[in-house]
Amino acid sequence: MIMLAKVVPYGGNAVRYALEKEKAKVIKVNHMPEGIDPTAIWYMMKHHCQLHQQDRTVGRSLERLMVQFVISPSKEEATNFTMKDWANLQDESLETLDSVGLIPTDMKKEVKTNFRNSMNVGGLHSDSKSGTLHLHMDCCRVDLDGNTNDVHDIHKRAMMAAEIINMRHGWKQPKEIRDMRREEIVDFCEYTLQKMQEFDIYFYFKMLRMKGYEVTPRYDKDKKLVGYTIGKNASVFKASEIGRKFMASQLEATWKKLHPKPVQVKVKPSTPTVTPNSRPVRPTAQTTTSTQPKVQPRVQAKPVPSFTIFNIDTPIGSKAVEIPNSVKDIFLNEAQVPENNDTATVEIVAHTAMLLFAGYIDAATSMSESCGGGGGSAPESGWGKDKDEDERAHARRCLKMAHSMCKPKPRQRSFHR
């Protein structure tokens, strides 16, 4: 089992994602009324933090009010799990996490958390490709007694808690699972490169995504690809972690090694031998031969598709989007994440722009909101391609609008540090 943890700035989006993602199931709600909707859950946590914020007389004001956990057992470990088993795992994970004590930097005393006594909610998710189940938990930073849960090295606490739970149940330790998933990724990356008839790094990324992996390219300020990450569920790797030969700078050289050019061996023509013929040679009638070359039948080339189909998963369903190859590079190379949005990725911004390009306005809006967007301008009625606008100009306008839609909502002044 793997357990990840991070502090999130947009609690409302985190709760909605945990409980309202497609096919998500609510596992357990602790210290809150049953049947409460995600927005109300977030407002209860927010109000609780604001109420006890007034009692704080020292230190900076609390800004990030929620901690998000992802618990991902392997398929074998979660076999025959019932909803009650998942609920027990949610409680056991928080209880074990609270038992882990750490001494943060510049502190002398061991600090523990009290998430078991904090408002928390869990939602069960299923991976769209593999069907692997994993649990999303959102916990309030302030417990019911008004004490703020310490989040120093929260990811280390989560790893230590996962090791304790794995030892208790006889499950594989996180490092073993991570190494196993890394080997699976290495095998498929090499298989993909072997099957590619010509090197195209964006086709390589597409094949990995079709397998169910999440691929996030990374560009420098000059829009040059400098790296990428690949993973599934809770296991995400940099390209250098899965192998140096799979780094962005080495990928084409790796492909060439897997596709060596055949060596052409020159064969000297053999000298014809003439054997004397004792029989008299009969005169033969000369036939006139045409000097015109024979016309070879033309082989008609197979038509090359002028567009690429992207299957984009959105909060309101999957959309198949046809993007002309003439503008595909604009979406893949020029997308950028808006400032202060720690939830969005380059891929999400690019997919939002593609949905706008194809006319899926509702899907684009839901995708931008799912990653913390909603602070910028949104498409107005009649959005679409202008009459005299070419496709590249339209693509860049969609990308600009997607960037605006993914901007985070402005925070309230009282929560700034």
N, C-alpha and C positions, 0 to 999 in steps of 0.2 A: 504494500500500500504506500502511496505517496501522498503527502499533505503539504500544500502550498499555502502561503499567507501573505497578504499585503494590505496596507492601509489605503482606502479609496476616498477620493475627494467628492465623488458624486454618488451619494448614498441612494438617492431615489432611483437612478438608473441601475445601480447594482442590484437592488431588491427586485425591480421589475424584470431584469434579466434572469435572476435566479428563479423567479416564480412564474413568469409569463412566457419564457422562451418556448418555442414549439415543442410540444410533447412533454414539457416539464411537469413534475408532480410535486405538490407540497408535502414534505415529509413530516415536519414538526414545527410548531410555533411555541416558543417558550417565553413565559412572563408577559404574554399579550393575549387578547381575546382570540378565540378560534374563528375562522372564517373571515378575518379582516383582510382587506385588499392591500396590494403592495404599496400603493401611495400612502394609505393610512398608516401602514407599518413604519414607513420612513418618517412621517410627520410625528409619530409617537416617539421615535428615537431622537429626532431632532429637538422636539420640545423638551424631552427629558434632559438632554445635554444643555440646552439653553437655561433650563430651570436651575441646574446645579452650577452653571457657569457664573451665576450671580454670587455664589458663595465663595468663589475663588478670589483670594486677595493677593496672591503672589503668582508669578509666572506669566507666561504669555497666554492669550486667549486660545481656546481649543478651536482648531480649524477643520481637521479631518475627523469626522464623527463616527466612522464605521470601519470595521476590519472585515475583509472578505477571505474566506478559506475555501480551498478546493481539495476534496478528499477523493482519491482515485485508486480504488483497489483493482487488482488485475481481474480478468474474467474468471479465472479459476478460484480466486479468493471470494468473489461475490456470487458464485454459483448457488442457486436456490435461495438467494437472499429475499426475504419478504419485506414489506413496508415497515414492519415492526423492527426487523433487523437493521434497516437503514436508520430508523429513528434511534435505536440503541447505539449505533455507530456514531451518530451525531453527538449524543450526550457523552459517550465514552471519549471521543476526540477532544471535546472541550474540557472534560474533567482531567484528562491526562495532560493537556496543554497547561492547565492551571497548576499542575503539580511540578512542572519544570521551572526551576529557578535559575536565573542568570544574574551576573553582576555586570550591568552596563558600563560602558566606558566612562571614566571620570567619576564613578560611584564606588563606594566601599561596601555597601550593603546589598545582599541578594534581593532581587525583586521578582515577584510572581504576579500573574494575572488572575482575574476573577470573572472570566467570561461565562462560567456556568451560572453565575448570579447576575448575568446581563441579559437584556432582551436580545433574542436571537431567533433566526428562522432558517430552515433548510429546504432546498429544492433539489429534486433528483433529475439529472439530465442524461440523455442518451446520445452518444456520438452518431451523427447522421450517416456516416459511412460504415463504421465497424460495429455500431450498436453497443459499444462499451459504456457502462453506467458509471457516473461519477456524481458526487454530491457537492453542491454549492451552499455555503453557509455565510450569512451576513450577521455580524454581531455589533451591538452598540458599544462605543468606546467607554461610556460611563456606566458603571454597574448600578444596581438598584439602591445601593447605599450612598451613591453620589461620588464614589471614588473612580478616578480615571484609570483605565487599564493601561499599563505600560506597554508600549509597542517597540521598544528598543530590540533590535535583532529578532523581530517577530518571525521571520522566515526560519531562523535557526531553531527557535523554540518549536516551530511546527515540525521540522525535520526530526528533532529529538523525540517529540511526542509520537511521531509515526514509527520510529524505531522501537519505542516501548510497546506500542500496540502490536506491531508485527511480531515481536518476541513473545508477547502474551498469547497470540493466536497461532504461532508457528508459521507465520507468513514470511514471504521473502522480504529482505530488507530493501529499502528504497534504492540503494546503489546497485543491487543485483537487478532490480526491475529496470532501472535507467540504462544499465549496460545492455540488458536484453533488448530493449527498444532501440537503443543505438545501433546494435547489430542488424536489426530488422531494417532500419533506415539505410544503413550502408549497403545492404544487399539490394534493396530496391533502387537506390541511386545508381549503382553500377549496372543493374539490369536495364534501367531506363537509358543510360548512355550507350549501352550495347545495341539497343533497338533503334536508336536514332540514325537515320541514313545520312543526315548532315547536321552539323552542329548549329543549334539555335537555343540559346539559354532560356528564352522565354517559353519555348515549347517544352523544354526540360522542366521548368517551373509548373507548366500546365499539367504535365503528366504526373508530377508529384501531387498536385492538388486533386487530380481525378482519383488518385489512390486514397485520398482522405487526409493527406498531410497538410498542415498549415504552413505556408511558405511566405516569408516576409522579406522582400529585397531591401537593401540599405544603400542609399546613394549619398555621394558627397555634394558639396555646394555647386559643383559643375555638372550635376545630374549624371555623374558616372557611377556605374554599379561597383560598389566596393565590398559587398558582402551580402549574406542572407542568413536567415534562421529557418529551421525546419523542425516540425514536431507534431505531436498529436496528444490531445488531452493535457496532462500535466508535465509531459516530457518534451521540452523544447531545447534544441541544440543549435549552437553556432556552426557554420560550415566547417570551421577549423576543428571543432570538437568531434565531428564524425569522420574526419580524415583530411589531411592536407591536400590530397589530390582532388577533393571536392570543393575546395575554396573557389570563389568566383574568379580569381586570377589564374587558377590552375586547371579550371574545368575543361577548357578547350583542349589543352595538352593531354588531359586524361582521355578525352574522347578520341583523339588522334591515336593514342596508344592502343585503344580498344578496336580501332579500325585501321590497321596497317595497310599501306598500299601494296598490291601484289608486285613482286619483282619480275620484270620482263627479262627473259633470257634469250639473247639473240642466237639463232641457230644458222650456221653457215649452210648455204644451199649445196647439195651434193652435186659433183660433176657428172653429167650424164655420160654413160658409156654407149658406144655405137658398135654393134656386132655386125660383121659383114654378112650380106645376104647373097647366097649363091644362085638363088632363083632370079630369072630375068625380071626386070621391072617393067610392068605393063604401063603404057601411057595412060594417064587419067585425064579426063576432061576437066578443064578448069572451070570452076564456078565462081561467078562474081559475088563478092560479099559486100554488103552495105557498110559504108564507112561511118554511118551515123550510129552513135552509142544507143544501146537499148535503154528505154525509158523505165526506170525503176518505179514501182508503185509507191506513192507517198504514204508514210505512216502518220496518221493524224494524232497529234499530241493530245494527251488527256487534259481536259479542262482543269485549270487550277482554281480552286475556290477563291473568291475575292474577299471573303470575310472569315472571321473566326468566331465560333460560338463559345460564350462564357456562361457556365451554369452557376448562378449566384444565389446563395442561400440568404434569404432576408427573414426578418421576424414575421412577415405575413406570407411566407412561402418561397419556394425556389422559382427563379426566373431564368429562362434561357434567352440570352441577349446576343444578337448578331452585331458584331463590331467590324466595320470595313478594315481590311488590312492597311489601308492607306492612312488610317488615323489611330491604329492600335498602339503605336509607339507613344503617342501623346498621353494616353491614359496610363501606360505602364511605366513611362520614364519621367513624367512631369508632375505626378501627384505628390503632394506634401501634406504632412499632418499639421493642423493649426496649432499655434502656441497654446500652452497650458492645458492641452487635452492629453492626459496620460492614458486614456482608454483607447483612443482611436489608433489605427495603423495606416500605413500607406496603402495597403490593399483595400481597406474599408473605404477610404476616400476615393480610390480609383473605381471601385465597384459602384459607389454612389453616383459618380459621374457617368458611368456606363448605363446605369438604370435611367438617369435623366436623358441621356442620348437616345435611348430606346423608347422613351415616353412613359416609363413606369414611375410616375411621380410619387404615388403612395408608398411604393416599395423603397424608393430612394429616401423618402422622409423618415420611414420607420428605421431604416438602416443607420441613418445619421443620428437619430435619437438614441438608438441602442448603444452607441459608443460615446454617449455624453454630449452629443451635439444639441443644437437648438438655440444657440446664442447669436447666430448670424441671420442674414436674410434668407427667405425661403422662396421657391418658385411661385410666381403669380399665375393667375388664370390665363390660359392661352399659351403656356410655356411650350416651346418647341423650336424647330428650325425655321429661321426667317426665310422669306421667299428668295432673296438674292444672296444668301449666305452659303459659302462652301462648307464641305464636311469638316475640314480641319479647323476652321474658325468656330464652327458649331461645337466641335469636341472641346476646344479650349474654353469656350463659354460655359459648357457643362462642368468642366473641371473646376473653373473658378466658382461656380455656384455650389458645387459639392464641398469645396474648401470652406465656403461661408457657412453652409448648413452644418458642418462638423465642428464649428467653433463652439466651445463650452458656454453654457449659460453664465451670466455674470453672478458672482457670489455676493452674498449679503455682507455689508461692511462690518457687521459685528463679529464675523467669524474670521476676519483676516488676522494673520499673525502680526 
